[in-house]
């Protein structure tokens, strides 16, 4: 039997603090590449206003399963991302579960970004600016608040109503532009579809941290090259960031430390006053980390539907 876990099921099963813990463990376990399987991210253009993306395989040391994720990305749709995470047994390939990929992706992306932000930003950085008030920004801010004390929060979105709703949920204030967000905040979180840089070096200041989630496909870029070049830049995976992320746009293949390396080092990664940027692409093992956690809890609690696809 294959367990089917919907968005409602996953929101019942997942808990931010526990998810951050398994993601941190995954970053440490994969930092040195021991036992790692090369990650593949395939983005295919479609004869429709969107793209098809596949992330394979999601594997982690100690987890007897793997994931294959397939997403449809249609920026004009609501939601813009739809798809499924397939959780397979590592023993015989049995399809253990089908999970809503929009929920898994938002949680693993937002919470992994919150972890990276907490690790790389100055310990005394508390004010937070959010650019792009979608699902990933929601989880990124929730995760960051669970990891450190935060102060004032500001938000900007191209849709003012969405920014106002986000602000109401988080006791935040709206601002009229990305530049205004960068002027106000110590920590700037970006989660948009932009293909034109929203902030440059002139919009930043020493000691400021930026986490950019939008640079996850060729052609997408939220931070201008001059800011990326001036900052201490960290990625989640050098190879994927060179193919699909900021390292490709900078023509700096392999030339950046990873978050996993920073976590293993356990020391402040940048000199005082340095600008820092975390620019993840998103990794298949992150899908597995959360899918496995949700599956085990669903099995224990008997949640979710079941279907026999071979019947």
N, C-alpha and C positions, 0 to 999 in steps of 0.2 A: 504494500500500500504506500501511496505517496501522500504526505501531509501537505495541505494547502493552507498557507498563512497569508491572510489579507492584511491590508493596512490596519484595520481595527485590531486584528489579532496581534500584530507586531507592536502597536502602541501599548497594548496590555502587557506584552512579554518583555519589552526592552526598558532598561532603566539607565539614564545617562551616566551615572558614576561607574556602574559596572561595565558599561560599554567603553568608557575611557580607559579603564583598567586593562581590558583585553586588547585594546588598540595599542596602549603603551607597551604591553608585553610583546605584541607582534612586531612593533618597530625595533625593539631590542633584539628579538630573536632573529630578525632578518637583516640586521645592520651589517654583519660581516659576510653575508651571503652563504653561510654554511647550510647545505641541504636545500638551498633555494632553487625553485624552478623559474626560468626566465618568464617574466610577465609579458603578455601580449595584449595590445589595445588596438583594435581594428575599428576605424571609422569609415563608413561607406556612404558616399553621396547617393541620394535617391532621386527619382524623377518626380518627386513631390517636395513640398517646402520643409524638408527636414532631413535628418541623417539617421542611420542605423549604426549603433556602436556595440561591440562585443568585447568583454574583458575576460580573458582566460589565461591559465587556470588559476583559481584562487586556492593556494595551498599554504599551510603553516606547519612547522614542526610540532608534532604531538597531536595533531587533529586528524582523525582517520577518515577524512572526507575532503572533497574539493568542490569548488563552485565554477559555474559558467554563467555569466550574466549577459543578457541581450536587452538593449534599451532602444527605444525610439525617442529621438529628440526633435520636437517640433516647437520652436520658440514662440509661435503664435497661438499655440494651444494652451488650454488650462485643464490639467497640469501640463507643463511643457515636456515632462519626461515620463514615459510609461514603459513598462517591461516586466521582466521576470528574472529572478535569481534561481538557478537550478542547483540544488544541493545533492551531490552524488556520493555514494559510499566509495571510499578508497579501496575497499576490498574486492568488490565485484561490479562497481559502476551503477548499482541500484539507485534509482532516483528517489532519494529520501524525502525531499520537500521541494515545493514551488513557493517562492516568496515574492511579494510585491516589491519590485526593484526600486520604485520611487521612494518608498519609505526606507529601505535598507541604504540606498545611496545617500539620501539626505542625512540620515543618522551617522553613517560612517564618515561621510565627507565633512559634515559640520563638526562632529566631535573630534575627529582626527585633527582638523584645523584648529580647534580650540586648544587641543593639547600642544600643537606646534607653537601656537601663539603664546601660551603660558610659558613654555620652555625658553623661547627666544626673546620675548619682550623683557624690558627692564623689570626687576622685581617691584619697583615703586611706580610702575606705570598703571594707572587706574582708570583714567577717562577713556571711553570707547566710542568710536565712530563707525557706523555701519553704512555701507553703500550697496544698495540692492537688498530689498526687504522681503526676500523669498524664504523658502523652506530651509535652505542650507544656512542662510544667515541666522535664522531662528535657532537652529541647533548649535551653531557656532557660538552665539551669545549665551545660550543656556549653559553650554559646556564650559565656557570661560568663567561664568559666574560661579560655577561649582568648583573651579580650580583656584580662583584668586578673588580677593576683595576688589570689587569694581566701584567706580564713582559714577559721575554723570555719563549718560549715554545719549548720543545724537544719531539720527538716521536720515538718509536721503534715498529716494527712489524716483525713477522717471515717472511712476504713477503716484501722484501725491496722496491719493486715498489709501494706497497700500502702505505708504510711509506713516500716515496717521494711525492706521490700524496697528502697525508694528509698534509705534511709539506708545499707544495706549496699553498694549500688552506688557511692555517693559519699562513703564514709567520713564520714557525717553522724550526727547524733543526733536522735532523735525528741523532740518536745515535745507536751504534752497539749492545747494550744489555740492559736488564732490570736493571742490577746493575748500568750501566752508567746513566740511567735515574734517578734512586734514588739518585745517587751522585750529580746530577746537580740541582734537583728541590726541592722546598719547599713543593709542592703539587704533589702527584703522583696519577694518574688516571689509573686504570687497567680495561680492558674490553676484556677478552680473554676466550677461551674454555679450558684453561689449567687444567690438573689434577695433575700437579706437581708444587709445590710452586716455584714462580719466584723470590721472594725476602724473605730474612730472617732478623732477628734482626741485624745481622752484616752489612746489606746493608742500614740500616736506621740511623737516628740521632735524638737527642732530638728536640722536637718542630716541627717535620715533620708530615704531614698528608697524609693518604692513603685512597682512596676510591676504593673498590674492587667490581666489578659487576659480576665477574666470579663465585663466590661461591654461586650459586643459585640452585644447585642440589647436591644430595649426590655424593661424589667423586670428585667434582670440587673444587679446592683450589688454589688461586693465591699467598697468603701470608702464610709463614710458621708459625706453631703454636707458635714458640718462639717470633715472632714479634707480633702476635695477643695477646699473654698472657702479653707481656710487655706494650702494648698500652692501652689507654682508648678506649674501643670498644663500638660502637653504632650500632644498627640494626634498621630495620624498623618495624619488628614484632617479638616478642620473641618466640612465638609458632612456626611460620614457620621457623625462623632461627634455632630453635632447631631441627626441622625435616629435613629441606633441606639445611640449610646454615651453617655458621661458628660455631654457638653454638653447633651443633651436632658434628662437627669434633673435638671440644675442650671438649666435654662432659660437657658443662656448660649450661644445659637447663634452660632458663629463667633468666640467670645471666648477663644481659646487659641492659642499658637504651636504649630507643628508640629515634629516631629523633623527633617524635612528642612531647615527654616529654621535649626534649631540646628546641624546638620551644616555647612550652607553658611557660617554665621557663624564657626564654628571657635573660639568663645570660650566661657568658662564661662557657662551660661545663667542661673544663679541666684546671689544674694548668699550669702556664707558664712553658714551656720546656717539657711538656708531649707530647709523641707521641699520635696521635689520628687516629682511623680507623673507617670508615663507611662501613659496609658490608650488604647492603640490599639484600633481596631475590626478591622483587617485589610483589606488593599487588593488588588483584582484584579491589579494589576501585579506584586505580590509572587509570585503564582502563576505568572505568565509568567516572571519572572526565574529561578525555580528549574526550571520545566518546560522552558524553552529550554536551560538549561545541561545538564539531564539528557538531553534529546533529542539535542543535538549530540554529547555524549559517547557516548550509545548508538549513534548513527550511526557514529561513529568506531570504536567497539569491536565493533559488531555484536551488541549485547545487546538482549534483549527479543524477544517474538514479533512476528509480522507477520500482519495479516489484511486481506483485501480486502473491505471492507464493501459495495462496489458490485458484487461478483461474484455 
